[in-house]
Amino acid sequence: MTDGPLVPYLKDLIAAEGPLSLARYMREALLHPEHGYYTGREPFGTQGDFITAPEISQVFGELIGLWCAAVWQQIGSPERVALVEFGPGRGTLMADALRAARIVPGFAEAIEVHLVEASPRLREIQRTALPGIRVTWHSAPDTLPACPTLMIGNEFFDALPINQLVYRSGMWQERCIGWNEEKSALSWVEKQATDDLEACVPAAAGAPDEGDIFEISAEGRARMDEIARHIRRHGGAGLFIDYGHGSSAFGDTFQAVKAHKPVDPLSAPGTADLTAHVDFDALLDTAAATGCNGFGTVTQVAFLTALGIEQRVERLLAQASETQAATLRSGARRLIDPAEMGTLFKVVAVAAREIEELPGFGPPRDQART
Ligand SMILES: C[S@@+](CC[C@H](N)C(=O)[O-])C[C@H]1O[C@@H](n2cnc3c(N)ncnc32)[C@H](O)[C@@H]1O
């Protein structure tokens, strides 16, 4: 049986329109104005459903703030720069980044803070986390100001809706969500995939076997396209951290998490976090198609180590109490330990074509491939 406050609404929607694509289901379950997961619940932290890198350690946001300051200097320290965060959650990453970046002369004065956030409830929490800071909120990148821009996003793309295709008897079918009257539950159904979706399966993923699943985030690609176009036009760079495939691959990564445990994603829509692994290849290909340079993927451990996580922790330890020192050490370890977040999480960047180097990365992806 499926329950939760969204069920009557979803059931009516399916009765009126037929089975829902997974993307539509995710959008409703995460962002329904009243009962959506991000609109109605407090998901973060040990009391919530999951914990993210900025909530684990202040060092994460601080290093990202210093990365932004270094890139700002690299692009000639413009007097005005937009610092944009996508999906800022509780605002912790931005608060830590701004605090650390203050040590770079002139950067704080140049920054305008912009947050791209879909949840009105989280916008209020972000306002409280950033006291005294002038913030402008956006629903999408198309309203960002026309000036050099530094963009950051942690676990933003994994929250965007996906479609799933499944390979059956030599053809791609789309996995959709219908209503099973007998079980009084949402259930998986399959229908013929559209040509548009089928065209998104890259040859590089290899020949599919019966039952293979391929995931496509049209919304993720659209967001990256807007991001890259903005950067190409106005200059700057974007940095995105998430978990996912280094290269496009088959696999079912759609998952629901509630109280730090996996649950059936169709069992109680709106009450569990829904995510899927990010296809970084697809995002970097999208950025390259707009004429931007793409960087990565690099693992989170490689990126944070290159940015000096160990040295930063040592510096903070010099002024820390015993309890603070233990928290600092365990938080930093969790971020970089390959058995925890170190290798599952990956980092990519996008930059205007004239930027051929970025802190923490090797050469642009196109040059690395030749
Ligand atoms: C997993 S949380 C990550 C929060 C934060 N970056 C962190 O690391 O703690 C995803 C964030 O993206 C926001 N979000 C989800 N879908 C969105 C969309 N379509 N547009 C803008 N923000 C979105 C959520 O409301 C939330 O703030």
The ligand as an SDF file (V2000), in Angstrom:
LIG
                    3D

 27 29  0  0  0  0  0  0  0  0999 V2000
   20.0090   17.6600   -1.2990 C   0  0  0  0  0  0  0  0  0  0  0  0
   19.6000   19.3220   -0.9940 S   0  0  0  0  0  0  0  0  0  0  0  0
   21.2520   19.9970   -0.9390 C   0  0  0  0  0  0  0  0  0  0  0  0
   21.3510   21.1650   -0.0060 C   0  0  0  0  0  0  0  0  0  0  0  0
   22.7160   21.8320    0.1540 C   0  0  0  0  0  0  0  0  0  0  0  0
   23.3410   22.1650   -1.0950 N   0  0  0  0  0  0  0  0  0  0  0  0
   23.6440   21.0050    1.0010 C   0  0  0  0  0  0  0  0  0  0  0  0
   24.6530   20.5510    0.4890 O   0  0  0  0  0  0  0  0  0  0  0  0
   23.3540   20.8340    2.1900 O   0  0  0  0  0  0  0  0  0  0  0  0
   18.9230   19.8990   -2.5350 C   0  0  0  0  0  0  0  0  0  0  0  0
   18.6120   21.3860   -2.5720 C   0  0  0  0  0  0  0  0  0  0  0  0
   18.1690   21.7130   -3.9040 O   0  0  0  0  0  0  0  0  0  0  0  0
   16.9140   22.4040   -3.8340 C   0  0  0  0  0  0  0  0  0  0  0  0
   16.1880   22.0720   -5.0660 N   0  0  0  0  0  0  0  0  0  0  0  0
   15.6420   20.8930   -5.4220 C   0  0  0  0  0  0  0  0  0  0  0  0
   15.1000   20.9790   -6.6570 N   0  0  0  0  0  0  0  0  0  0  0  0
   15.3150   22.2390   -7.0930 C   0  0  0  0  0  0  0  0  0  0  0  0
   15.0150   22.9440   -8.2950 C   0  0  0  0  0  0  0  0  0  0  0  0
   14.3490   22.3580   -9.2900 N   0  0  0  0  0  0  0  0  0  0  0  0
   15.3990   24.2320   -8.4060 N   0  0  0  0  0  0  0  0  0  0  0  0
   16.0540   24.8450   -7.3870 C   0  0  0  0  0  0  0  0  0  0  0  0
   16.3760   24.2220   -6.2170 N   0  0  0  0  0  0  0  0  0  0  0  0
   16.0150   22.9480   -6.0790 C   0  0  0  0  0  0  0  0  0  0  0  0
   16.2980   21.8580   -2.5670 C   0  0  0  0  0  0  0  0  0  0  0  0
   15.2200   22.6190   -2.1100 O   0  0  0  0  0  0  0  0  0  0  0  0
   17.5210   21.8600   -1.6530 C   0  0  0  0  0  0  0  0  0  0  0  0
   17.8220   23.1580   -1.2100 O   0  0  0  0  0  0  0  0  0  0  0  0
  1  2  1  0
  2  3  1  0
  2 10  1  0
  3  4  1  0
  4  5  1  0
  5  6  1  0
  5  7  1  0
  7  8  2  0
  7  9  1  0
 10 11  1  0
 11 12  1  0
 11 26  1  0
 12 13  1  0
 13 14  1  0
 13 24  1  0
 14 15  1  0
 14 23  1  0
 15 16  2  0
 16 17  1  0
 17 18  1  0
 17 23  2  0
 18 19  1  0
 18 20  2  0
 20 21  1  0
 21 22  2  0
 22 23  1  0
 24 25  1  0
 24 26  1  0
 26 27  1  0
M  CHG  2   2   1   9  -1
M  END
$$$$
